[in-house]
């Protein structure tokens, strides 16, 4: 049995690592920049952050369709990567709200073509029913978090100490490095299943579409309150479109897609809570976590470093264990919710045991972030591998786009959750966080219990 992973995995891993660097750079800085530099209140910052991350993922649906019908995966990834870099460069311009919103719009447009298509493209390098697939996606998911680890340290530190726009500039530099690697290693990206050869006209249409889509996203973010209300209807329309497109699939293909749809539902619930790392938890860390150490004060944005660091350290080990124990998909998702629930219960405990000056120990913050990361290792690769496994051959991009739609809805859900923990009065801050964290912790554990019941029922049916 061949256990050697395709070389393209490591190139795509490296390129995606820098896209992850740019994304995490924004993730650790955006809410802090809006509350400190633009003087947004918690609710304004949370709404804009949630819509930004929602559109980042939602664009993957359109990106998957474009890759399937027009550009192919490789050309889509290349165009997307350069557009992301351009967006970060726009955000590095100081004292300009126009460049701020335009930069966010360009990053959304570029990521729409980049992220979901990289994940789908990777599946093209594996054979049907390839036993290396799950391990390959776990390696991919683990490796890209090197970028997140570096971004949380470098962009967070540079942004808080030397200026927010320096942090945004570093994110641009990281994406440029990924684009250069993609150009240098393009000979490795020729899988036998990749058939689409984009024409010059198709490429021109793609570039023109990006040039229009970026400013549209910028305008949408400016009117974030309005668009947030309408987005669920857009999501329903996309789901309807996907169902219509796949109506002629075989019975076994439809069964696989239904199973994937259930997994995406749990993805929305998990990542809706996980995305609090970039909004609620950043401000909680700044306001209530004692970040003083013998090495000095840790920037609040840099605490998120422990998320990708945990994935880097524990990811390879868990990958081997999963292969050895032969965990089914439902069991991996179940345990991801157990870890998520314990994480928020730990945060709630920290609030109830806070010191007289309403500060909590650094260990609570680090411990909760580590637990969330362990849950991510279980659910993230599982979803990507399942999408590649169950997607019909001619709908690889569309199905992976549905996964990114799930992430998009998760980010929108995250914005709704963060609104419940928006602070308007400082005297009520710790109590609001305690109630919010307790609710999320208990809800996640209840979902884990539900998954256990589903798994047992499934075993009885198949026994």
C-alpha positions as CSV (number, residue, x, y, z in Angstrom):
1,X,0.0,0.0,0.0
2,X,1.4,3.4,-1.1
3,X,1.7,5.7,2.0
4,X,3.8,8.4,0.3
5,X,1.9,11.7,0.0
6,X,1.9,13.5,-3.4
7,X,4.5,16.3,-3.7
8,X,1.7,18.8,-4.6
9,X,0.5,18.4,-1.0
10,X,3.5,20.1,0.3
11,X,3.6,22.9,-2.2
12,X,-0.1,23.7,-1.7
13,X,0.5,23.4,2.0
14,X,3.2,26.1,1.8
15,X,1.2,28.4,-0.3
16,X,-1.9,28.0,1.9
17,X,0.3,28.6,4.9
18,X,0.9,32.2,3.7
19,X,-2.8,32.7,3.0
20,X,-3.4,31.5,6.5
21,X,-0.7,34.0,7.7
22,X,-2.6,36.8,6.0
23,X,-6.0,35.7,7.4
24,X,-4.7,35.3,10.9
25,X,-2.9,38.6,10.7
26,X,-6.3,40.2,10.0
27,X,-8.0,38.0,12.6
28,X,-5.8,39.2,15.5
29,X,-5.8,42.8,14.5
30,X,-9.1,43.7,13.0
31,X,-11.4,44.0,16.1
32,X,-8.6,45.8,18.1
33,X,-7.9,48.2,15.2
34,X,-11.6,49.0,14.9
35,X,-12.2,49.6,18.6
36,X,-8.9,51.5,19.2
37,X,-8.2,53.3,15.9
38,X,-11.6,53.8,14.3
39,X,-13.3,54.1,17.7
40,X,-16.1,51.6,16.9
41,X,-18.0,50.2,19.9
42,X,-18.1,46.5,20.6
43,X,-21.3,45.9,18.6
44,X,-20.1,47.8,15.5
45,X,-16.8,46.0,15.5
46,X,-18.4,42.6,16.0
47,X,-20.9,43.1,13.2
48,X,-18.2,44.2,10.7
49,X,-15.8,41.5,11.8
50,X,-18.5,38.8,11.4
51,X,-19.6,40.1,8.0
52,X,-16.0,40.2,6.8
53,X,-15.3,36.6,7.8
54,X,-18.7,35.6,6.5
55,X,-18.1,37.1,3.0
56,X,-14.6,35.6,3.0
57,X,-16.0,32.1,3.3
58,X,-19.2,32.8,1.3
59,X,-17.2,33.9,-1.7
60,X,-15.8,30.4,-1.9
61,X,-19.1,29.2,-3.4
62,X,-18.7,31.6,-6.4
63,X,-15.0,30.7,-6.5
64,X,-15.8,27.0,-6.8
65,X,-18.3,27.6,-9.6
66,X,-15.8,29.8,-11.5
67,X,-13.1,27.1,-11.1
68,X,-15.4,24.4,-12.3
69,X,-16.7,26.2,-15.4
70,X,-14.1,28.8,-16.4
71,X,-10.7,29.0,-14.9
72,X,-9.7,25.6,-13.4
73,X,-8.2,25.3,-10.0
74,X,-4.6,26.5,-10.7
75,X,-5.5,29.7,-12.5
76,X,-8.2,30.5,-9.8
77,X,-5.6,30.1,-7.0
78,X,-3.1,32.3,-8.7
79,X,-5.5,35.2,-9.4
80,X,-6.9,34.9,-5.9
81,X,-3.5,35.0,-4.2
82,X,-2.4,38.2,-6.0
83,X,-5.7,39.9,-5.2
84,X,-5.3,39.1,-1.5
85,X,-1.9,40.6,-1.5
86,X,-3.2,43.8,-3.1
87,X,-5.9,44.1,-0.5
88,X,-3.4,43.9,2.3
89,X,-1.3,46.5,0.7
90,X,-4.3,48.8,0.5
91,X,-4.9,48.3,4.2
92,X,-1.3,49.2,5.0
93,X,-2.1,52.8,3.9
94,X,-2.5,54.8,7.1
95,X,-5.3,57.3,8.0
96,X,-7.7,56.3,5.2
97,X,-11.1,54.7,5.8
98,X,-11.5,54.3,2.0
99,X,-8.4,52.2,1.7
100,X,-9.5,50.3,4.8
101,X,-12.8,49.2,3.3
102,X,-11.4,48.7,-0.2
103,X,-8.6,46.5,1.2
104,X,-11.1,44.4,3.0
105,X,-13.1,44.1,-0.2
106,X,-10.1,43.0,-2.2
107,X,-9.1,40.4,0.4
108,X,-12.6,39.0,0.3
109,X,-12.6,38.8,-3.5
110,X,-9.2,37.1,-3.6
111,X,-9.9,34.6,-0.9
112,X,-13.1,33.7,-2.8
113,X,-11.0,32.3,-5.6
114,X,-8.2,31.0,-3.4
115,X,-9.2,29.1,-0.3
116,X,-11.9,26.6,-1.3
117,X,-10.2,25.9,-4.6
118,X,-6.9,25.0,-2.9
119,X,-8.7,22.5,-0.8
120,X,-10.6,21.1,-3.7
121,X,-7.4,21.1,-6.0
122,X,-5.6,19.0,-3.4
123,X,-8.2,16.2,-3.8
124,X,-7.2,16.0,-7.5
125,X,-3.9,14.4,-6.6
126,X,-5.4,11.4,-4.9
127,X,-7.0,8.3,-6.5
128,X,-10.6,7.3,-5.9
129,X,-10.9,5.7,-2.4
130,X,-7.3,6.6,-1.7
131,X,-6.4,5.6,1.9
132,X,-4.0,8.5,2.1
133,X,-6.7,11.1,1.7
134,X,-7.7,11.6,5.4
135,X,-4.0,11.8,6.5
136,X,-3.2,14.1,3.6
137,X,-5.9,16.6,4.6
138,X,-4.8,16.4,8.3
139,X,-1.3,17.2,7.2
140,X,-2.6,20.1,5.0
141,X,-4.8,21.4,7.8
142,X,-1.9,21.2,10.3
143,X,0.7,22.6,8.1
144,X,-1.2,25.8,7.1
145,X,-1.4,26.7,10.7
146,X,2.3,27.5,10.7
147,X,1.1,30.7,9.0
148,X,-1.5,31.3,11.7
149,X,1.2,30.8,14.4
150,X,3.6,33.2,12.8
151,X,0.9,35.8,12.1
152,X,-0.4,35.8,15.7
153,X,3.1,36.5,16.9
154,X,4.5,38.9,14.2
155,X,1.4,40.7,13.0
156,X,-0.2,41.0,16.5
157,X,3.1,42.3,18.1
158,X,3.9,44.6,15.2
159,X,0.3,46.0,15.2
160,X,0.0,46.7,18.9
161,X,3.6,47.9,19.4
162,X,4.6,49.6,16.2
163,X,1.3,50.5,14.6
164,X,-1.7,48.8,13.1
165,X,-0.7,49.4,9.5
166,X,2.7,47.8,10.0
167,X,0.8,44.7,11.1
168,X,-1.3,44.8,7.9
169,X,1.8,45.3,5.8
170,X,3.4,42.1,7.3
171,X,0.3,40.2,6.2
172,X,0.8,41.5,2.7
173,X,4.4,40.4,2.7
174,X,3.4,36.9,3.7
175,X,0.9,36.5,0.9
176,X,3.5,37.8,-1.6
177,X,5.8,35.0,-0.5
178,X,3.1,32.4,-1.1
179,X,2.4,33.8,-4.6
180,X,6.1,33.6,-5.5
181,X,6.2,29.9,-4.3
182,X,3.2,29.1,-6.4
183,X,4.8,30.5,-9.6
184,X,8.1,28.7,-8.9
185,X,6.5,25.3,-8.3
186,X,3.7,25.3,-10.9
187,X,5.2,22.2,-12.6
188,X,4.2,20.1,-9.6
189,X,0.5,21.2,-10.0
190,X,-0.5,19.0,-13.0
191,X,-2.7,16.2,-11.7
192,X,-4.1,13.7,-14.2
193,X,-7.7,14.6,-13.2
194,X,-7.2,18.4,-13.8
195,X,-8.8,18.8,-17.3
196,X,-9.8,22.4,-17.5
197,X,-7.5,24.6,-19.7
198,X,-8.6,28.2,-19.2
199,X,-8.8,30.4,-22.3
200,X,-7.5,33.9,-22.5
201,X,-11.1,35.2,-22.6
202,X,-12.0,33.2,-19.5
203,X,-8.9,34.6,-17.7
204,X,-9.9,38.2,-18.8
205,X,-13.4,37.7,-17.5
206,X,-12.0,36.4,-14.2
207,X,-9.8,39.4,-13.7
208,X,-12.6,41.8,-14.6
209,X,-14.9,40.0,-12.2
210,X,-12.4,40.4,-9.4
211,X,-12.0,44.1,-10.2
212,X,-15.7,44.6,-9.8
213,X,-16.3,42.2,-6.9
214,X,-13.7,43.8,-4.6
215,X,-15.3,47.2,-4.5
216,X,-18.8,45.7,-4.2
217,X,-17.6,43.8,-1.1
218,X,-16.2,47.1,0.3
219,X,-19.5,48.8,-0.1
220,X,-21.3,45.8,1.5
221,X,-19.0,46.1,4.5
222,X,-19.7,49.8,4.8
223,X,-23.4,49.0,5.1
224,X,-22.8,45.9,7.3
225,X,-25.9,46.3,9.4
226,X,-28.2,46.0,6.4
227,X,-26.4,43.2,4.6
228,X,-26.3,41.0,7.7
229,X,-30.1,40.8,7.7
230,X,-30.3,39.7,4.1
231,X,-27.4,37.2,4.0
232,X,-29.4,34.2,5.2
233,X,-31.7,34.5,2.1
234,X,-28.7,34.6,-0.2
235,X,-27.4,31.4,1.5
236,X,-30.7,29.7,1.0
237,X,-30.6,30.6,-2.7
238,X,-27.1,29.1,-3.0
239,X,-28.2,25.9,-1.3
240,X,-31.1,25.6,-3.6
241,X,-28.8,26.1,-6.6
242,X,-26.5,23.4,-5.4
243,X,-29.4,20.9,-4.9
244,X,-30.7,21.7,-8.4
245,X,-27.2,21.2,-9.9
246,X,-26.7,17.8,-8.3
247,X,-30.3,16.4,-8.8
248,X,-29.1,14.0,-11.6
249,X,-26.5,12.4,-9.4
250,X,-26.7,8.7,-8.7
251,X,-28.4,7.4,-5.6
252,X,-25.1,6.6,-3.8
253,X,-23.8,10.1,-4.7
254,X,-26.9,11.7,-3.2
255,X,-26.5,9.7,0.0
256,X,-23.0,10.9,0.3
257,X,-24.1,14.5,-0.2
258,X,-26.8,14.2,2.4
259,X,-24.3,12.9,4.9
260,X,-22.0,15.8,4.0
261,X,-24.9,18.2,4.5
262,X,-25.3,16.9,8.1
263,X,-21.6,17.4,8.7
264,X,-21.8,20.9,7.5
265,X,-24.6,21.7,9.9
266,X,-22.3,20.6,12.8
267,X,-19.5,22.6,11.2
268,X,-21.6,25.8,11.4
269,X,-22.3,25.2,15.1
270,X,-18.7,24.4,16.0
271,X,-17.0,27.2,14.1
272,X,-19.7,29.7,15.1
273,X,-18.3,29.2,18.7
274,X,-14.7,28.9,17.6
275,X,-14.7,32.2,15.7
276,X,-15.1,33.9,19.1
277,X,-11.3,33.7,19.2
278,X,-11.1,36.7,16.8
279,X,-13.8,38.8,18.4
280,X,-15.1,38.2,22.0
281,X,-12.0,36.5,23.3
282,X,-9.6,39.1,22.0
283,X,-11.5,41.8,23.9
284,X,-11.9,39.5,26.9
285,X,-8.2,39.0,27.0
286,X,-7.5,42.7,26.8
287,X,-9.9,43.6,29.6
288,X,-9.8,40.7,32.0
289,X,-6.8,38.3,31.5
290,X,-3.7,39.1,33.5
291,X,-1.1,38.9,30.7
292,X,1.9,39.9,32.6
293,X,4.8,37.4,32.6
294,X,8.4,37.3,33.6
295,X,9.2,38.2,30.0
296,X,6.9,41.2,29.9
297,X,3.3,41.8,28.9
298,X,1.8,39.5,26.2
299,X,-0.2,41.5,23.7
300,X,-3.9,40.5,23.8
301,X,-3.8,39.7,20.1
302,X,-0.9,37.3,20.5
303,X,-2.8,34.9,22.8
304,X,-4.4,33.4,19.7
305,X,-0.9,32.1,18.9
306,X,-1.7,29.1,21.1
307,X,-4.4,28.0,18.6
308,X,-2.2,27.3,15.6
309,X,0.7,26.3,17.8
310,X,-1.4,23.5,19.4
311,X,-2.6,22.4,15.9
312,X,1.1,22.3,14.8
313,X,2.2,20.2,17.7
314,X,-0.8,17.9,18.2
315,X,-1.9,17.7,14.6
316,X,0.6,15.1,13.4
317,X,0.1,13.0,16.5
318,X,-3.6,13.0,16.3
319,X,-3.4,12.2,12.6
320,X,-1.5,9.0,13.4
321,X,-3.9,8.1,16.3
322,X,-6.9,8.6,14.1
323,X,-5.5,6.2,11.5
324,X,-4.6,3.7,14.1
325,X,-7.9,3.8,16.0
326,X,-9.9,4.0,12.8
327,X,-12.3,6.7,14.2
328,X,-15.4,7.2,12.2
329,X,-16.3,10.7,11.1
330,X,-19.2,11.1,13.6
331,X,-16.9,10.1,16.5
332,X,-14.3,12.7,15.5
333,X,-17.0,15.4,15.3
334,X,-18.5,14.3,18.6
335,X,-15.1,14.7,20.4
336,X,-14.6,18.1,18.8
337,X,-17.7,19.3,20.6
338,X,-16.7,17.8,23.9
339,X,-13.4,19.8,23.7
340,X,-15.2,22.9,22.6
341,X,-17.7,22.6,25.5
342,X,-14.9,22.1,28.0
343,X,-13.1,25.2,26.6
344,X,-16.0,27.6,27.3
345,X,-16.7,26.0,30.6
346,X,-13.1,26.7,31.6
347,X,-13.6,30.4,30.5
348,X,-16.8,30.6,32.5
349,X,-15.0,29.2,35.6
350,X,-12.3,31.8,35.2
351,X,-15.0,34.6,35.4
352,X,-16.6,33.1,38.5
353,X,-13.2,32.8,40.3
354,X,-11.8,36.2,39.1
355,X,-9.7,38.3,41.5
356,X,-11.1,41.3,43.3
357,X,-10.0,43.6,40.4
358,X,-11.8,41.3,37.9
359,X,-8.7,39.8,36.4
360,X,-8.3,36.1,35.6
361,X,-5.2,34.0,35.3
362,X,-3.3,33.6,32.0
363,X,-3.7,29.8,32.2
364,X,-7.4,30.0,31.8
365,X,-7.1,31.8,28.5
366,X,-4.3,29.6,27.2
367,X,-6.1,26.4,28.3
368,X,-9.3,27.4,26.6
369,X,-7.6,28.2,23.3
370,X,-5.7,24.9,23.4
371,X,-8.9,22.9,23.9
372,X,-10.6,24.7,21.0
373,X,-7.6,24.0,18.8
374,X,-7.7,20.3,19.6
375,X,-11.4,20.2,18.6
376,X,-10.4,22.0,15.3
377,X,-7.9,19.2,14.5
378,X,-10.7,16.7,14.8
379,X,-13.5,18.4,12.9
380,X,-11.6,20.5,10.2
381,X,-9.8,17.8,8.3
382,X,-12.8,15.5,8.6
383,X,-15.0,18.0,6.8
384,X,-12.5,18.7,4.0
385,X,-11.8,14.9,3.5
386,X,-15.6,14.1,3.5
387,X,-16.2,16.8,0.9
388,X,-13.5,15.4,-1.4
389,X,-14.8,11.9,-0.8
390,X,-18.5,12.5,-1.4
391,X,-18.3,15.1,-4.1
392,X,-19.2,13.8,-7.6
393,X,-16.3,14.2,-10.1
394,X,-17.9,17.1,-12.1
395,X,-19.0,19.0,-8.9
396,X,-15.7,19.0,-6.9
397,X,-15.5,22.8,-6.8
398,X,-19.2,23.3,-6.1
399,X,-19.3,20.9,-3.3
400,X,-16.2,22.3,-1.7
401,X,-17.9,25.7,-2.1
402,X,-20.8,24.4,0.0
403,X,-18.3,23.6,2.7
404,X,-17.1,27.1,2.6
405,X,-20.7,28.3,2.6
406,X,-20.9,26.4,5.9
407,X,-17.9,28.3,7.2
408,X,-19.6,31.5,6.0
409,X,-22.8,30.7,7.9
410,X,-20.7,29.8,10.9
411,X,-19.1,33.2,10.9
412,X,-22.5,34.9,10.6
413,X,-23.7,32.8,13.5
414,X,-20.5,33.8,15.4
415,X,-21.5,37.5,14.9
416,X,-24.9,36.8,16.5
417,X,-23.2,35.0,19.4
418,X,-20.7,37.8,20.0
419,X,-23.5,40.4,20.1
420,X,-24.7,38.7,23.3
421,X,-21.4,39.4,24.8
422,X,-20.9,43.0,23.6
423,X,-20.0,45.3,26.5
424,X,-21.8,48.6,26.9
425,X,-21.1,49.2,30.6
426,X,-17.7,48.3,32.0
427,X,-19.1,47.5,35.5
428,X,-21.2,44.6,33.9
429,X,-18.4,43.3,31.8
430,X,-17.3,40.2,33.7
431,X,-20.9,39.1,34.5
432,X,-21.8,39.3,30.8
433,X,-18.8,37.2,29.8
434,X,-19.5,34.6,32.5
435,X,-23.1,34.1,31.3
436,X,-22.1,34.0,27.6
437,X,-19.3,31.5,28.1
438,X,-21.5,29.3,30.4
439,X,-24.2,29.1,27.7
440,X,-21.8,28.2,24.9
441,X,-20.1,25.6,27.1
442,X,-23.3,23.8,28.1
443,X,-24.7,24.0,24.5
444,X,-21.6,22.4,23.0
445,X,-21.7,19.5,25.5
446,X,-25.4,18.9,24.7
447,X,-24.5,18.8,21.0
448,X,-21.8,16.2,21.8
449,X,-24.4,14.1,23.7
450,X,-26.8,14.4,20.7
451,X,-24.0,13.2,18.4
452,X,-23.3,10.2,20.7
453,X,-27.0,9.2,20.4
454,X,-26.9,9.5,16.6
455,X,-23.7,7.4,16.4
456,X,-25.3,4.7,18.6
457,X,-28.4,4.7,16.4
458,X,-26.3,4.4,13.3
459,X,-24.4,1.4,14.7
460,X,-27.8,-0.3,15.5
461,X,-29.0,0.2,11.9
462,X,-25.8,-1.0,10.3
463,X,-25.3,-3.9,12.7
